[in-house]
Amino acid sequence: MRFDILTLFPELISSVLGESIIGRAQKSGIISVYAHNIRDYSANKHRKVDDTPYGGGKGMLMATQPIYDCYCDVKRMQGEGKSKTVYMSPRGRIFDHSVAKELSQYDNLTILCGHYEGIDQRIIDEIVDEEISIGDYVLTGGELPACIIVDAVSRLIDGVLSDEICHEDESIASGLLEYPQYTRPPVFNGKEVPEILLSGHHANIDKWRLERSLELTKERRPDLYEKYMRDHSKA
């Protein structure tokens, strides 16, 4: 899968996504992540990419020309395949695991990162298929949300994780919060690992883990708990 991120800060994207699992997936060729500097496409001699909004108001808006030219260049690079362009915006659809699964079905995902007070609406109308938000708060730009999208979607691509069960059974993906986990030593500061986990009885361990997941989810995310119980009552 190919990710193209349109940004004013390509170094930020590279520093976040160049390490660990996502970095290794790029090196192995399973995914490709390209950060394109919108400023490189400015027709202004000072590489200016913003201007004052019509009608007045605070701050500056990212202008149409640099973004559009950058986008057109990216589309030429992408070539064939199922493609989608999203804009990171607090007014978009809230990103969750189901949205990540949906986006993972594309061959090319283009992510537009806003900055300043946002982007000229005509660019959104012209090139964006969907606006997506990572939550009800405001950040200084769309770069960190874009990295979150790439990370969450990449984990669902075959070969990125070592075992398919890693993303199917993990917290949230399973519909529940993850159960508590423990490793050596068996006793730490007087606290012992639950005896059941040392029993070697895998059926009982699985039962214990499900019970703990249900308890945690009911306590901390009753919305997820209710949905899980509804879905499983129909099964």
Contacts in CASP RR format, 6 or more apart in sequence:
PFRMAT RR
TARGET T0000
AUTHOR 0000-0000-0000
METHOD contacts of the structure
MODEL  1
MRFDILTLFPELISSVLGESIIGRAQKSGIISVYAHNIRDYSANKHRKVD
DTPYGGGKGMLMATQPIYDCYCDVKRMQGEGKSKTVYMSPRGRIFDHSVA
KELSQYDNLTILCGHYEGIDQRIIDEIVDEEISIGDYVLTGGELPACIIV
DAVSRLIDGVLSDEICHEDESIASGLLEYPQYTRPPVFNGKEVPEILLSG
HHANIDKWRLERSLELTKERRPDLYEKYMRDHSKA
1 30 0 8 1.000
1 31 0 8 1.000
1 32 0 8 1.000
1 104 0 8 1.000
1 106 0 8 1.000
1 107 0 8 1.000
1 108 0 8 1.000
1 109 0 8 1.000
1 153 0 8 1.000
1 154 0 8 1.000
1 157 0 8 1.000
2 31 0 8 1.000
2 32 0 8 1.000
2 34 0 8 1.000
2 78 0 8 1.000
2 107 0 8 1.000
2 108 0 8 1.000
2 109 0 8 1.000
3 31 0 8 1.000
3 32 0 8 1.000
3 33 0 8 1.000
3 34 0 8 1.000
3 109 0 8 1.000
3 110 0 8 1.000
3 111 0 8 1.000
3 150 0 8 1.000
3 153 0 8 1.000
3 154 0 8 1.000
4 34 0 8 1.000
4 36 0 8 1.000
4 74 0 8 1.000
4 77 0 8 1.000
4 78 0 8 1.000
4 108 0 8 1.000
4 109 0 8 1.000
4 110 0 8 1.000
4 111 0 8 1.000
5 13 0 8 1.000
5 33 0 8 1.000
5 34 0 8 1.000
5 35 0 8 1.000
5 36 0 8 1.000
5 110 0 8 1.000
5 111 0 8 1.000
5 113 0 8 1.000
5 143 0 8 1.000
5 146 0 8 1.000
5 150 0 8 1.000
6 36 0 8 1.000
6 38 0 8 1.000
6 67 0 8 1.000
6 70 0 8 1.000
6 71 0 8 1.000
6 74 0 8 1.000
6 110 0 8 1.000
6 111 0 8 1.000
6 112 0 8 1.000
6 113 0 8 1.000
7 13 0 8 1.000
7 35 0 8 1.000
7 36 0 8 1.000
7 37 0 8 1.000
7 38 0 8 1.000
7 113 0 8 1.000
7 142 0 8 1.000
7 143 0 8 1.000
7 146 0 8 1.000
8 37 0 8 1.000
8 38 0 8 1.000
8 39 0 8 1.000
8 49 0 8 1.000
8 113 0 8 1.000
8 114 0 8 1.000
8 115 0 8 1.000
9 113 0 8 1.000
9 143 0 8 1.000
10 35 0 8 1.000
10 36 0 8 1.000
10 37 0 8 1.000
11 35 0 8 1.000
12 143 0 8 1.000
12 144 0 8 1.000
13 33 0 8 1.000
13 35 0 8 1.000
13 143 0 8 1.000
13 146 0 8 1.000
13 147 0 8 1.000
14 35 0 8 1.000
16 144 0 8 1.000
16 147 0 8 1.000
17 23 0 8 1.000
17 26 0 8 1.000
17 33 0 8 1.000
17 147 0 8 1.000
17 150 0 8 1.000
17 151 0 8 1.000
18 26 0 8 1.000
18 33 0 8 1.000
21 154 0 8 1.000
21 155 0 8 1.000
21 160 0 8 1.000
21 161 0 8 1.000
22 31 0 8 1.000
22 33 0 8 1.000
22 150 0 8 1.000
22 151 0 8 1.000
22 154 0 8 1.000
22 160 0 8 1.000
25 31 0 8 1.000
25 154 0 8 1.000
25 157 0 8 1.000
25 159 0 8 1.000
25 160 0 8 1.000
26 32 0 8 1.000
26 33 0 8 1.000
30 157 0 8 1.000
30 158 0 8 1.000
30 159 0 8 1.000
30 160 0 8 1.000
31 154 0 8 1.000
31 157 0 8 1.000
31 160 0 8 1.000
33 150 0 8 1.000
34 74 0 8 1.000
34 77 0 8 1.000
36 70 0 8 1.000
36 73 0 8 1.000
36 74 0 8 1.000
37 70 0 8 1.000
38 49 0 8 1.000
38 62 0 8 1.000
38 66 0 8 1.000
38 67 0 8 1.000
38 70 0 8 1.000
39 47 0 8 1.000
39 49 0 8 1.000
39 66 0 8 1.000
40 47 0 8 1.000
40 70 0 8 1.000
41 65 0 8 1.000
41 66 0 8 1.000
41 67 0 8 1.000
41 69 0 8 1.000
41 70 0 8 1.000
41 73 0 8 1.000
42 48 0 8 1.000
42 49 0 8 1.000
42 65 0 8 1.000
42 66 0 8 1.000
43 65 0 8 1.000
43 66 0 8 1.000
43 69 0 8 1.000
48 63 0 8 1.000
49 62 0 8 1.000
49 63 0 8 1.000
49 66 0 8 1.000
49 67 0 8 1.000
50 60 0 8 1.000
50 61 0 8 1.000
50 62 0 8 1.000
50 63 0 8 1.000
50 115 0 8 1.000
50 116 0 8 1.000
51 60 0 8 1.000
51 61 0 8 1.000
51 63 0 8 1.000
52 59 0 8 1.000
52 60 0 8 1.000
52 61 0 8 1.000
53 59 0 8 1.000
53 60 0 8 1.000
53 61 0 8 1.000
53 117 0 8 1.000
58 117 0 8 1.000
59 116 0 8 1.000
59 117 0 8 1.000
60 116 0 8 1.000
60 117 0 8 1.000
61 116 0 8 1.000
61 117 0 8 1.000
61 118 0 8 1.000
61 119 0 8 1.000
61 120 0 8 1.000
62 114 0 8 1.000
62 115 0 8 1.000
62 116 0 8 1.000
62 118 0 8 1.000
62 119 0 8 1.000
62 120 0 8 1.000
62 123 0 8 1.000
63 120 0 8 1.000
64 120 0 8 1.000
64 122 0 8 1.000
64 123 0 8 1.000
67 112 0 8 1.000
67 119 0 8 1.000
67 120 0 8 1.000
67 123 0 8 1.000
67 127 0 8 1.000
68 123 0 8 1.000
68 126 0 8 1.000
68 127 0 8 1.000
71 85 0 8 1.000
71 110 0 8 1.000
71 112 0 8 1.000
71 127 0 8 1.000
74 110 0 8 1.000
75 83 0 8 1.000
75 110 0 8 1.000
78 108 0 8 1.000
78 110 0 8 1.000
79 108 0 8 1.000
80 107 0 8 1.000
81 107 0 8 1.000
81 108 0 8 1.000
82 105 0 8 1.000
82 106 0 8 1.000
82 107 0 8 1.000
82 108 0 8 1.000
83 106 0 8 1.000
83 107 0 8 1.000
83 108 0 8 1.000
83 109 0 8 1.000
83 110 0 8 1.000
84 103 0 8 1.000
84 106 0 8 1.000
84 108 0 8 1.000
84 109 0 8 1.000
84 110 0 8 1.000
84 129 0 8 1.000
84 130 0 8 1.000
85 109 0 8 1.000
85 110 0 8 1.000
85 111 0 8 1.000
85 112 0 8 1.000
85 127 0 8 1.000
85 128 0 8 1.000
85 129 0 8 1.000
85 130 0 8 1.000
86 103 0 8 1.000
86 109 0 8 1.000
86 110 0 8 1.000
86 111 0 8 1.000
86 112 0 8 1.000
86 128 0 8 1.000
86 129 0 8 1.000
86 130 0 8 1.000
86 131 0 8 1.000
86 132 0 8 1.000
86 149 0 8 1.000
87 111 0 8 1.000
87 112 0 8 1.000
87 114 0 8 1.000
87 119 0 8 1.000
87 124 0 8 1.000
87 128 0 8 1.000
87 130 0 8 1.000
87 131 0 8 1.000
87 132 0 8 1.000
88 111 0 8 1.000
88 112 0 8 1.000
88 113 0 8 1.000
88 114 0 8 1.000
88 131 0 8 1.000
88 132 0 8 1.000
88 133 0 8 1.000
88 134 0 8 1.000
88 141 0 8 1.000
88 142 0 8 1.000
88 145 0 8 1.000
88 146 0 8 1.000
88 149 0 8 1.000
89 114 0 8 1.000
89 131 0 8 1.000
89 132 0 8 1.000
89 133 0 8 1.000
90 133 0 8 1.000
90 135 0 8 1.000
90 136 0 8 1.000
90 137 0 8 1.000
90 138 0 8 1.000
91 131 0 8 1.000
91 133 0 8 1.000
92 130 0 8 1.000
92 131 0 8 1.000
92 132 0 8 1.000
92 133 0 8 1.000
93 99 0 8 1.000
93 130 0 8 1.000
93 131 0 8 1.000
93 132 0 8 1.000
93 133 0 8 1.000
94 132 0 8 1.000
94 133 0 8 1.000
94 134 0 8 1.000
94 135 0 8 1.000
95 132 0 8 1.000
95 133 0 8 1.000
95 134 0 8 1.000
95 135 0 8 1.000
95 145 0 8 1.000
95 148 0 8 1.000
95 149 0 8 1.000
95 152 0 8 1.000
96 172 0 8 1.000
97 152 0 8 1.000
97 172 0 8 1.000
97 173 0 8 1.000
99 132 0 8 1.000
100 149 0 8 1.000
100 152 0 8 1.000
100 153 0 8 1.000
100 155 0 8 1.000
100 156 0 8 1.000
101 156 0 8 1.000
103 109 0 8 1.000
103 149 0 8 1.000
103 153 0 8 1.000
104 153 0 8 1.000
104 156 0 8 1.000
104 157 0 8 1.000
109 149 0 8 1.000
109 150 0 8 1.000
109 153 0 8 1.000
111 146 0 8 1.000
111 149 0 8 1.000
111 150 0 8 1.000
112 119 0 8 1.000
112 123 0 8 1.000
112 127 0 8 1.000
112 128 0 8 1.000
113 141 0 8 1.000
113 142 0 8 1.000
113 143 0 8 1.000
113 145 0 8 1.000
113 146 0 8 1.000
114 141 0 8 1.000
114 142 0 8 1.000
115 140 0 8 1.000
115 141 0 8 1.000
115 142 0 8 1.000
124 131 0 8 1.000
132 145 0 8 1.000
132 149 0 8 1.000
133 145 0 8 1.000
134 145 0 8 1.000
134 148 0 8 1.000
134 149 0 8 1.000
139 145 0 8 1.000
154 160 0 8 1.000
155 161 0 8 1.000
155 166 0 8 1.000
155 167 0 8 1.000
156 167 0 8 1.000
158 164 0 8 1.000
161 167 0 8 1.000
167 173 0 8 1.000
168 174 0 8 1.000
170 178 0 8 1.000
171 177 0 8 1.000
171 178 0 8 1.000
172 224 0 8 1.000
174 213 0 8 1.000
175 217 0 8 1.000
175 224 0 8 1.000
175 227 0 8 1.000
175 228 0 8 1.000
176 210 0 8 1.000
176 213 0 8 1.000
176 214 0 8 1.000
176 216 0 8 1.000
176 217 0 8 1.000
176 224 0 8 1.000
176 225 0 8 1.000
176 228 0 8 1.000
177 213 0 8 1.000
177 216 0 8 1.000
177 217 0 8 1.000
177 220 0 8 1.000
177 221 0 8 1.000
177 224 0 8 1.000
178 213 0 8 1.000
178 216 0 8 1.000
179 208 0 8 1.000
179 209 0 8 1.000
179 210 0 8 1.000
179 212 0 8 1.000
179 213 0 8 1.000
179 216 0 8 1.000
180 212 0 8 1.000
180 216 0 8 1.000
182 193 0 8 1.000
182 194 0 8 1.000
182 197 0 8 1.000
186 192 0 8 1.000
186 193 0 8 1.000
186 198 0 8 1.000
187 193 0 8 1.000
194 208 0 8 1.000
196 204 0 8 1.000
196 205 0 8 1.000
196 208 0 8 1.000
197 205 0 8 1.000
197 208 0 8 1.000
199 205 0 8 1.000
214 225 0 8 1.000
214 228 0 8 1.000
217 224 0 8 1.000
217 225 0 8 1.000
217 228 0 8 1.000
218 225 0 8 1.000
END
